[in-house]
Amino acid sequence: MENSRIKAIEIATNRNGSSLPSPTFEKVSAIFGDMTFNRESMQQFISTEAHRKVLNAIEKAEKIDRKSADEIASAMKSWAMSKGATHYTHWFQPLTGSSAEKHDSFFTLDGDGKAVEFFDGSSLIQQEPDASSFPSGGIRNTFEARGYTAWDPTSPAFIIEKTLCIPTIFVSYTGEALDYKAPLLKALHFLDTTATEVAQLFDADVKWVKATLGIEQEYFLIDEALFHARPDLSLTGRTLFGHASAKDQQLEDNYFGSIPERVVNYMKDVEYNAWLLGIPLRTRHNEVAPNQFECAPLFEEINLAIDHNVLLMDLMSKIARRHHFRVLLHEKPYSGINGSGKHNNFSLMTDKGDNLLSPGKTPESNLKFLTFFLNIIEAVNTKNDLLRASIASASNDLRLGGNEAPPAIMSVFIGEQLTHILNAIEKSKESILGNKSTRKHFSLDISHIPEILLDNTDRNRTSPFAFTGNKFEFRAVGSSANSAAPMIALVTMLGSQLADFKVEFEKLISRNNTKEDAISKMLRKYIVSTKKVRFDGNNYSQEWLEEANRRGLSNISSTPDALKVFVDKEVVKMYEAANVLSHRELEARMEIKLENYSKKIQIESRTIGDLAINHILPVAIRYQNILIENVKGLQSILPNENHNDYAVVQIQNIKDISEHITQIRYLVNDMIEARKVANRVADTMENARLYCTTVLPYFDKIRSHTDSLELMVDDVLWPLPKYRELLFIN
């Protein structure tokens, strides 16, 4: 019988790295956004008045009237058809974590039965997809299928595979959000309102504040033949078995190393198609682990950045197939080597182009920077557990706390110099704002703040939430996650904190404090309160675990425990006050995440049982029989010798293999029984906890025995591609 592993290795080894030519073009600026209905396209296809209304919808959140919507829809259809599009779809992001779409043709029949192309404002603005099969967390029953998608004009429509894709929100018949975009847009509006009010304390002419995001995307590539020869990768996205390779990342020679030609061709193809869709990819490089890579775009407004990242993940997966690759976005596809994250780089920008997290070159800017800087840290301090819950998943639990990812303890890194500055401000008895009798401008009396922040702020790769010069980098987000989930939490937390700041500011003003003194008092208060969450050391160390415990910071290692905060009284109050999510919607999201957790552990458990019993044990028994026949042969040809002296190794191997086979069989049976017990529990929280505490612990126990067998069984017989083959064949 042919070994499928050996065949897969042969196919992978014989791949031609140059089999697909890279796209050719003169310069990125000539093709960027060519397949998007962006501002330039709109100017060519719609009237000045309709174009103005779209811009007002984007910049001022004004509604687009039906007449203008009809004109925009007609123009969008004409533009799309000029690019070869034949269909359209409302492209949305349900709570599955990926995107969804239902394609309709522009084709229809008029009253005379004549074929015509038709697309009006009603088709653009709203559609009614079946909501019954999407996760709703109990908001909708299966027999209550009605749901609505509604156009988001702030995110440009785009064409992919001859289909016009229109970014939309997705809500239930009763108005609850069934997606990520709807609450994200609400959160961003809330933050814009509160942040603008605070920014106007420093500059009355500020009209709006937008949150920006740059998403670094890490991923692994694997040859498709090897991928298909690993049922665990195909079904779960990660290797459930596999002994460590003698060489993996320990020499640290892969990071920023030379990119293999075949991978470069893939990257060029991804970049070309991303640029056509207006995704501003700029960076590519090897990551730490073998066959691990990263791409990163320029900063964009958060809603657009997240749409682009969701689209990019889909694009990467589709294009990988053209290059005979598969993309692994799982947070921990290989045990013992680095996993993959999605670093979210967060900042705030005003309509004047000012980055509120950049100190600037004037005293006024320094004070404004400190105000937003400390409010963000205070938001993380007061809603620490919510930030942890926002990134919780079965796959990310495997990555957090490893030596390539931050731990589950949410702390903030700001660097030695900034810590020194905050300590100096705290201890100073004078006003932070300088001498009041002669003051004409705010002054921190620390002349070198801009240089320190821009040039000398170090990076701490162990911190989950690190300040890196002019932005905060949320490093704990998982590679496969939709960044909307953590951004909804962070943006709402910050908006709420800024609202509290403004309320306290007004109280201090009412008590005859000057504006300068009121801000000074609040900043000192936050410098003290945020000490609990600020940490600049090694987040991997045992000392930090002990110190975090003394500080009262949570160290929540499992998703079920993390998700409880979704229905915490204060969290619900915050979301409802911000008009972002209701108590019912928060309960639903917790339910969905718990169900998803249990289902993923269940699928992995079933896959482990199948591979162990149907793939690995038969091969181990076959090899054991070969050894038994070998011992019998020794006894036959050496009848008068002490055959144990000659067969001692074979006999010991037979005993060891028998022990591993027996233990695997018992452990798989026990795991199945634990799964049955968990499946009988209807409560989603308890069900998830049982999967976490009674099913999941069997995974490593079973793996220990199968990985030992991998080192003992004849390499030719072993059924699964090994780590040395998965990680080093391009």
C-alpha positions in Angstrom: 0.0 0.0 0.0 1.4 3.4 -1.0 2.2 5.7 1.9 0.3 8.9 1.3 2.9 10.8 3.4 5.7 9.7 1.1 3.7 10.7 -2.0 2.9 14.1 -0.5 6.6 14.7 0.2 7.5 13.8 -3.4 4.9 16.2 -4.8 6.0 19.0 -2.5 9.6 18.5 -3.2 9.1 18.7 -7.0 7.2 22.0 -6.9 8.6 24.5 -9.4 9.2 27.7 -7.4 8.7 29.8 -10.6 5.7 27.9 -12.0 3.4 31.0 -11.7 4.7 34.3 -13.0 4.4 37.3 -10.7 2.0 40.1 -11.9 3.7 42.9 -13.9 3.0 46.6 -13.6 5.0 49.8 -13.7 4.2 51.2 -10.2 1.8 50.7 -7.4 0.2 54.2 -7.7 -0.9 53.2 -11.3 -3.1 50.3 -10.1 -3.9 51.1 -6.5 -7.7 51.0 -5.8 -8.4 50.2 -9.5 -11.1 47.6 -8.4 -12.7 49.8 -5.8 -15.5 52.3 -6.2 -13.5 55.0 -4.5 -13.7 58.8 -4.6 -12.0 59.0 -8.0 -14.3 56.4 -9.5 -17.4 58.2 -8.0 -16.3 61.5 -9.5 -16.3 59.9 -13.0 -19.7 58.1 -12.7 -22.0 60.2 -10.5 -23.1 63.9 -10.3 -21.3 66.4 -8.1 -24.4 66.6 -5.8 -24.5 62.8 -5.3 -20.8 62.7 -4.8 -21.1 65.4 -2.1 -23.8 63.4 -0.3 -21.6 60.3 -0.2 -18.7 62.3 1.2 -21.1 63.8 3.8 -22.2 60.3 4.8 -18.5 59.3 5.2 -17.3 62.4 7.0 -20.4 63.7 8.8 -22.5 60.5 9.2 -25.3 62.1 7.2 -28.0 59.8 5.6 -28.2 59.4 1.9 -31.7 60.0 0.5 -33.4 57.5 -1.8 -33.1 59.6 -5.0 -29.3 59.9 -4.5 -29.1 56.2 -3.6 -30.7 55.3 -7.0 -28.2 57.5 -8.8 -25.2 56.1 -6.9 -26.5 52.5 -7.5 -26.8 53.1 -11.2 -23.4 54.6 -11.4 -21.9 51.8 -9.3 -23.4 49.2 -11.6 -22.0 51.0 -14.7 -18.6 51.2 -13.1 -18.7 47.5 -12.0 -19.8 46.3 -15.4 -17.1 48.3 -17.1 -14.7 46.3 -15.0 -16.3 43.0 -16.0 -18.6 42.4 -13.1 -21.7 40.4 -13.6 -23.0 40.0 -10.1 -23.3 42.0 -6.8 -23.4 41.0 -3.2 -23.8 42.5 0.2 -20.5 41.7 1.9 -20.8 41.4 5.7 -19.0 40.0 8.7 -21.3 37.7 10.8 -20.2 36.4 14.2 -18.6 33.3 12.5 -15.4 35.4 12.4 -15.2 35.4 8.6 -17.0 37.3 5.9 -20.3 36.2 4.2 -21.9 37.0 0.8 -24.8 36.0 -1.4 -24.4 36.8 -5.1 -27.2 38.1 -7.3 -26.8 38.9 -11.0 -27.4 42.3 -12.4 -29.6 40.5 -14.9 -33.4 40.7 -14.7 -36.4 40.7 -17.0 -38.4 43.8 -17.7 -42.2 43.9 -18.2 -41.9 42.6 -21.7 -39.7 39.7 -20.8 -36.6 41.4 -22.2 -33.3 40.8 -20.5 -31.8 43.9 -18.9 -29.2 44.8 -16.3 -30.7 46.4 -13.2 -29.4 47.7 -9.9 -31.3 50.4 -7.9 -31.0 52.2 -4.6 -33.1 49.6 -2.8 -30.7 46.9 -3.9 -27.7 49.0 -2.8 -29.0 50.1 0.6 -30.6 47.0 1.9 -31.0 43.3 1.4 -32.7 40.5 3.4 -30.4 37.4 3.8 -31.5 34.4 5.7 -30.3 34.9 9.3 -31.3 31.5 10.7 -28.0 29.7 9.9 -25.7 32.4 11.3 -24.8 32.3 15.0 -27.1 34.6 17.0 -26.6 33.5 20.6 -30.3 33.0 21.1 -31.3 36.4 19.6 -33.0 34.6 16.7 -34.7 31.2 16.6 -34.1 29.0 13.6 -37.7 29.6 12.4 -37.2 33.3 12.7 -35.0 33.8 9.7 -35.4 37.4 8.8 -32.3 39.6 8.9 -31.1 42.7 7.1 -27.9 43.9 5.6 -27.5 47.7 5.2 -24.9 49.5 3.1 -21.9 51.1 4.9 -20.9 54.0 2.6 -17.7 54.7 4.7 -16.1 51.5 3.2 -15.7 51.5 -0.6 -17.4 48.8 -2.7 -14.9 46.6 -4.5 -14.9 44.0 -7.3 -13.5 40.5 -6.7 -13.9 37.6 -9.1 -16.4 39.6 -11.3 -18.7 40.3 -8.3 -19.4 43.8 -6.9 -19.0 43.5 -3.2 -20.8 46.1 -1.1 -19.7 46.3 2.6 -22.7 46.2 4.9 -23.8 45.8 8.5 -26.0 42.8 9.4 -28.8 43.1 12.0 -31.8 41.0 13.1 -35.4 41.7 12.3 -35.7 43.2 15.8 -32.7 45.4 15.4 -29.9 43.5 17.3 -26.5 43.4 15.8 -25.6 40.0 14.3 -22.2 41.1 13.1 -19.0 42.9 14.0 -19.4 46.0 11.9 -22.6 47.4 13.4 -21.3 47.7 17.0 -17.9 48.8 15.7 -19.4 51.8 13.9 -21.4 52.7 17.0 -18.3 52.5 19.1 -16.3 54.7 16.7 -19.1 57.3 16.7 -19.1 57.3 20.5 -15.3 57.7 20.6 -15.4 60.4 18.0 -17.9 62.4 20.2 -16.0 62.0 23.5 -12.5 62.3 22.1 -13.4 65.5 20.1 -14.8 67.1 23.3 -11.5 66.4 25.1 -9.4 67.5 22.1 -11.3 70.8 22.0 -10.0 71.6 25.5 -6.7 72.1 23.7 -7.9 73.3 20.3 -11.4 74.6 20.0 -11.3 74.2 16.2 -11.0 70.4 16.2 -14.1 69.0 14.4 -13.6 65.3 14.7 -11.3 62.6 16.1 -11.0 59.2 14.3 -9.3 56.1 15.5 -6.7 54.6 13.2 -5.3 51.1 13.0 -2.4 49.3 11.3 -2.8 45.5 11.4 0.3 43.3 11.2 -0.8 39.9 9.9 1.4 36.8 10.7 0.8 33.5 9.0 2.3 30.2 8.0 2.5 28.6 4.5 2.5 24.9 3.8 2.5 22.9 0.5 -1.0 21.8 -0.3 0.1 18.2 -0.8 1.5 18.1 2.8 -1.6 19.9 4.0 -3.9 17.3 2.6 -1.8 14.5 4.0 -2.4 15.9 7.5 -6.1 15.4 8.5 -5.5 17.5 11.6 -4.4 20.5 9.6 -7.2 20.1 7.2 -9.9 19.8 9.9 -8.6 22.0 12.7 -5.9 24.3 11.2 -3.2 22.9 13.6 -1.1 19.8 14.1 -2.5 17.7 16.9 0.4 15.3 16.7 4.0 15.6 15.7 7.4 15.3 17.4 9.7 18.4 17.4 12.1 18.6 14.5 15.8 18.4 15.3 16.1 21.9 13.8 13.3 24.4 13.8 13.8 28.1 15.0 16.5 27.6 17.7 19.2 29.1 15.5 17.1 32.3 15.0 18.2 32.4 11.4 14.8 32.7 9.8 13.7 36.1 11.1 14.1 38.7 8.3 16.0 36.1 6.3 16.0 35.6 2.6 12.4 34.7 1.4 12.2 31.6 -0.8 11.5 32.3 -4.4 8.2 30.4 -4.4 7.0 32.3 -1.4 8.1 35.7 -2.9 6.0 34.9 -6.0 3.0 34.2 -3.8 3.6 37.4 -1.8 3.8 39.4 -5.0 0.5 37.9 -6.2 -1.2 38.8 -2.9 0.2 42.3 -2.9 -0.9 43.0 -6.5 -4.4 41.9 -5.9 -4.5 43.7 -2.6 -3.4 46.9 -4.2 -6.1 46.6 -6.8 -8.6 46.4 -3.9 -7.2 49.4 -2.2 -5.5 47.5 0.6 -2.3 49.5 1.3 0.1 46.6 1.9 3.6 47.8 2.4 5.7 45.3 4.3 6.6 41.6 3.9 9.2 39.5 5.7 10.1 36.2 7.2 9.0 35.7 10.7 10.8 33.8 13.5 9.5 30.3 12.8 10.3 28.4 9.6 7.7 28.9 6.9 6.2 31.8 9.0 5.7 35.2 7.4 4.2 38.6 8.0 2.6 41.3 5.9 1.6 44.8 7.1 -0.3 47.7 5.6 -0.2 51.4 6.2 -2.5 52.9 8.9 -6.1 53.5 8.0 -9.3 54.5 9.7 -10.3 51.5 11.9 -13.5 50.5 10.1 -11.7 50.4 6.8 -8.6 48.8 8.2 -10.7 45.9 9.6 -12.6 45.5 6.4 -9.3 45.3 4.5 -7.8 42.8 6.9 -10.9 40.5 6.7 -10.7 40.8 2.9 -6.9 40.2 2.9 -7.2 36.9 4.9 -9.7 35.7 2.3 -7.5 36.9 -0.6 -4.4 35.2 0.9 -6.2 31.9 1.2 -7.6 32.0 -2.4 -4.3 33.0 -4.0 -2.4 30.4 -2.0 -4.2 27.7 -3.9 -2.9 29.1 -7.2 0.6 28.6 -5.9 -0.1 25.1 -4.4 0.1 26.5 -0.9 -2.3 26.6 2.0 -2.3 29.5 4.5 -2.4 28.6 8.2 -3.9 31.4 10.2 -4.3 29.3 13.3 -2.6 30.9 16.3 -0.6 27.8 17.1 -0.3 25.4 14.1 2.9 23.8 15.4 3.7 22.8 19.0 7.0 24.1 20.4 7.6 26.9 17.9 6.2 30.4 17.6 2.5 30.9 16.9 1.0 33.7 14.9 -0.6 37.0 16.1 -2.3 40.0 14.5 -0.7 43.0 16.1 -3.2 45.9 16.3 -1.4 49.3 16.2 -3.9 51.9 17.5 -3.8 55.6 17.4 -6.1 58.7 17.2 -6.1 61.3 14.5 -7.9 64.7 14.3 -9.4 66.4 11.2 -6.3 68.6 11.2 -4.1 65.6 10.7 -2.7 65.6 14.2 -1.8 62.3 15.8 -3.0 62.7 19.4 -0.5 60.1 20.6 2.4 62.0 19.1 3.9 64.6 21.5 4.6 67.1 18.8 7.0 70.0 19.2 5.0 72.5 21.3 4.1 72.6 25.0 0.4 72.5 24.2 0.9 69.3 22.2 2.8 67.7 25.0 0.0 68.3 27.4 -2.6 67.1 24.9 -0.5 64.0 24.3 -0.3 63.2 28.0 -4.0 63.6 28.4 -4.9 61.0 25.7 -1.9 58.8 26.6 -2.9 58.5 30.2 -6.6 58.1 29.5 -5.9 55.1 27.3 -3.8 53.5 30.0 -6.5 54.2 32.6 -9.1 52.6 30.3 -7.0 49.5 30.2 -6.5 49.7 33.9 -10.3 49.9 34.7 -11.5 47.4 32.1 -8.5 45.0 32.2 -10.6 41.8 32.0 -12.7 43.0 29.1 -9.6 43.5 27.0 -8.6 39.9 27.8 -12.1 38.6 26.9 -12.0 40.5 23.6 -9.2 38.2 22.3 -10.3 35.0 23.9 -10.6 31.9 21.8 -9.6 28.2 21.9 -6.8 28.8 19.5 -5.4 31.9 21.1 -5.4 30.2 24.5 -2.6 28.0 23.0 -0.5 31.0 22.0 -0.9 33.4 24.9 1.9 33.0 27.5 4.2 31.1 25.1 7.7 32.5 24.6 6.7 34.3 21.4 3.4 35.9 22.6 2.4 38.0 25.6 0.8 36.4 28.5 -2.9 36.4 29.4 -2.2 39.2 32.0 -3.1 42.5 30.4 -0.4 45.0 31.2 0.9 48.2 29.5 4.5 48.9 28.5 5.5 52.6 28.2 9.3 52.4 28.5 11.9 53.6 31.0 12.0 57.2 29.8 8.2 57.8 29.9 8.0 56.0 33.3 10.7 58.4 34.5 8.7 61.4 33.2 5.5 60.3 34.8 7.2 59.7 38.1 8.7 63.1 38.0 5.3 64.7 37.3 3.8 62.7 40.2 6.4 63.9 42.7 6.6 67.5 41.6 4.8 69.9 43.9 4.4 72.6 41.3 1.6 72.6 38.7 2.3 70.4 35.7 1.4 73.4 33.6 4.1 75.7 34.9 4.1 79.1 36.6 0.5 80.4 36.5 1.4 84.0 37.1 3.4 84.3 33.9 1.9 81.5 31.9 0.7 82.2 28.3 1.0 78.6 27.1 0.9 75.2 28.8 4.3 74.0 29.7 5.7 70.7 31.1 9.1 72.1 31.6 10.6 68.9 30.1 12.2 70.1 26.9 13.2 66.7 25.4 9.8 64.8 25.6 9.3 64.7 21.8 12.8 63.3 21.1 12.4 60.7 23.8 9.1 59.5 22.6 9.9 59.5 18.9 13.4 58.1 19.0 14.2 56.4 22.3 11.0 54.5 23.4 12.1 50.9 23.4 10.0 48.0 22.3 8.9 45.2 24.6 7.8 42.1 22.6 6.6 40.4 25.7 4.0 43.1 26.5 0.4 42.6 25.4 -0.3 46.4 25.2 2.8 48.5 24.4 3.3 52.1 23.6 5.7 52.3 20.6 6.4 56.0 20.0 3.2 57.4 18.6 0.7 54.5 18.9 -0.3 51.6 21.2 0.4 48.1 19.9 -2.1 45.5 21.1 0.0 42.4 20.5 -2.3 39.8 22.1 -4.8 39.6 19.2 -4.8 36.2 17.5 -3.9 35.7 13.8 -7.2 34.3 12.8 -9.3 36.9 14.7 -11.5 39.6 13.3 -9.9 42.7 14.8 -13.3 44.3 15.2 -13.8 42.2 18.4 -10.9 43.7 20.4 -11.4 47.2 18.8 -15.0 47.3 19.8 -13.9 46.7 23.4 -10.9 49.1 23.3 -12.7 51.9 21.5 -15.7 51.7 23.8 -13.5 51.5 26.9 -11.6 54.6 25.7 -14.7 56.5 24.8 -16.2 55.8 28.2 -13.0 56.8 30.0 -12.8 60.1 28.1 -16.4 60.8 28.9 -15.6 60.3 32.6 -12.5 62.5 32.2 -14.7 65.3 30.8 -17.3 64.9 33.6 -14.6 65.1 36.3 -13.0 68.1 34.5 -16.3 70.0 34.6 -16.7 69.2 38.3 -13.3 70.6 39.0 -14.0 73.7 36.9 -17.2 74.3 38.9 -15.1 74.3 42.1 -13.2 77.3 40.8 -10.2 75.4 39.4 -8.7 76.8 36.3 -8.7 74.7 33.2 -5.0 74.1 33.6 -5.2 73.1 37.2 -8.2 70.8 36.6 -6.2 68.9 33.9 -3.1 68.9 36.1 -5.0 67.2 39.0 -6.6 64.6 36.8 -3.3 63.6 35.1 -1.6 63.2 38.5 -4.5 61.0 39.6 -4.2 58.8 36.5 -0.4 58.5 36.9 -1.0 57.0 40.3 -3.9 54.8 39.4 -2.3 53.3 36.3 0.8 52.1 38.2 -1.2 48.9 38.8 -1.3 48.0 35.1 2.0 49.5 33.9 4.9 47.1 33.7 8.1 47.5 31.6 9.9 44.2 32.5 9.8 40.7 31.1 6.2 39.5 30.9 7.4 35.9 30.5 9.1 35.7 33.9 7.8 34.0 37.0 8.6 37.1 38.9 6.0 39.0 36.8 3.3 36.4 37.5 3.9 36.8 41.2 4.1 40.6 41.0 0.9 40.8 38.9 -0.9 38.6 41.5 0.2 41.0 44.2 -1.1 43.9 42.2 -4.5 42.2 41.8 -4.2 41.8 38.0 -6.1 38.8 36.6 -4.3 36.0 34.9 -7.2 34.3 33.1 -5.7 31.4 31.1 -8.9 29.9 29.6 -11.6 31.3 27.3 -14.6 30.2 29.3 -13.3 32.0 32.4 -12.4 35.1 30.4 -15.8 35.5 28.7 -17.7 35.9 32.0 -16.9 39.6 32.0 -19.2 40.2 29.0 -22.2 40.2 31.3 -20.4 41.9 34.2 -22.7 44.7 35.6 -20.2 47.5 35.0 -19.3 46.2 31.5 -23.0 46.1 30.5 -23.5 49.5 31.9 -20.6 50.9 29.9 -21.7 49.4 26.6 -25.4 50.4 27.0 -24.4 54.0 28.0 -22.3 54.2 24.9 -25.2 52.8 22.8 -22.8 50.2 21.4 -24.2 46.8 22.6 -27.2 46.0 24.8 -27.3 43.5 27.6 -29.0 41.0 25.3 -26.4 41.5 22.6 -23.6 41.0 25.1 -25.2 37.8 26.4 -25.6 36.6 22.8 -21.9 37.2 22.0 -20.8 35.4 25.1 -23.0 32.5 24.2 -21.6 32.4 20.6 -18.0 32.5 21.8 -18.7 29.7 24.3 -20.4 27.5 21.7 -17.5 28.2 19.3 -15.0 27.2 22.0 -16.8 23.9 22.8 -17.2 23.0 19.2 -13.6 23.6 18.3 -12.4 21.5 21.2 -14.9 18.8 20.2 -13.7 18.8 16.6 -10.1 18.5 17.8 -11.0 15.7 20.2 -12.7 13.8 17.5 -9.8 14.3 15.1 -7.4 13.1 17.8 -9.4 10.0 18.3 -9.6 9.2 14.6 -5.9 9.8 13.9 -4.8 7.9 16.9 -7.0 4.8 16.4 -7.3 4.7 12.6 -3.9 6.0 11.5 -1.2 5.7 14.2 -2.1 2.6 16.1 -2.4 0.3 13.0 1.0 1.5 11.8 2.5 1.0 15.3 1.0 -2.5 15.5 2.3 -3.4 12.0 5.8 -2.3 13.0 5.5 -4.1 16.3 4.7 -7.3 14.3 7.8 -6.8 12.2 9.9 -6.7 15.4 8.1 -9.8 16.7 8.9 -11.6 13.5 12.5 -10.5 13.8 12.8 -11.9 17.3 11.2 -15.2 16.1 13.7 -15.3 13.3 16.6 -14.9 15.7 15.2 -17.7 17.8 15.0 -19.9 14.7 18.5 -19.4 13.3 20.2 -19.2 16.7 18.3 -22.0 18.6 21.2 -22.9 20.9 22.2 -19.3 21.7 20.8 -17.1 24.4 18.6 -15.2 21.9 17.7 -12.6 24.5 21.3 -11.3 24.2 20.8 -10.8 20.5 17.2 -9.5 20.6 17.3 -7.4 23.7 16.7 -4.1 21.8 13.9 -5.5 19.7 12.2 -7.0 22.7 12.4 -3.7 24.6 11.0 -1.9 21.6 8.1 -4.3 21.5 7.4 -3.7 25.1 7.6 0.1 24.7 5.4 0.1 21.7 2.9 -2.1 23.5 2.8 0.4 26.4 2.2 3.4 24.2 -0.5 1.5 22.2 -2.3 0.5 25.4 -2.1 4.0 26.9 -3.3 5.6 23.7 -6.3 3.3 23.6 -7.2 3.9 27.2 -6.7 7.6 27.0 -8.8 8.0 23.8 -11.6 6.0 25.4 -11.5 8.1 28.6 -11.5 11.3 26.4 -14.6 10.1 24.5 -16.4 9.4 27.8 -15.5 12.9 29.1 -16.8 14.3 25.8 -20.1 12.5 26.3 -20.5 13.9 29.8 -19.9 17.4 28.5 -22.3 17.0 25.6 -25.1 16.2 28.0 -24.8 19.6 29.7 -27.1 22.2 28.0 -25.8 25.3 29.8 -23.2 26.8 27.4 -20.9 28.1 30.1 -20.8 24.8 32.0 -20.4 22.9 28.7 -17.4 25.0 27.7 -15.9 24.6 31.2 -16.2 20.9 31.0 -14.6 20.8 27.6 -11.8 23.0 29.0 -11.2 21.1 32.2 -12.1 17.4 31.4 -11.6 17.0 27.6 -8.8 19.3 26.7 -6.3 17.8 29.2 -6.3 14.5 27.4 -4.8 16.1 24.2 -1.3 16.5 25.5 -1.4 13.1 27.3 -2.4 11.3 24.1 0.1 13.3 22.0 3.0 12.4 24.3 2.5 8.7 23.5 1.9 9.2 19.7 5.0 11.5 19.4 7.0 8.8 21.2 5.8 6.3 18.7 6.8 8.6 15.9 10.5 8.3 17.0 10.2 4.5 17.3 8.3 3.3 14.2 10.0 2.8 10.9 10.0 6.2 9.0 8.7 4.6 5.8 5.6 3.3 7.6 4.7 6.5 9.6 1.5 7.9 8.1 1.7 11.6 8.8 4.2 14.1 7.4 6.6 15.0 10.2 7.6 18.5 11.4 10.9 18.4 9.6 8.9 17.9 6.4 6.2 20.4 7.1 8.5 23.2 8.2 11.3 23.0 5.6 9.9 22.0 2.2 8.9 24.9 0.1 
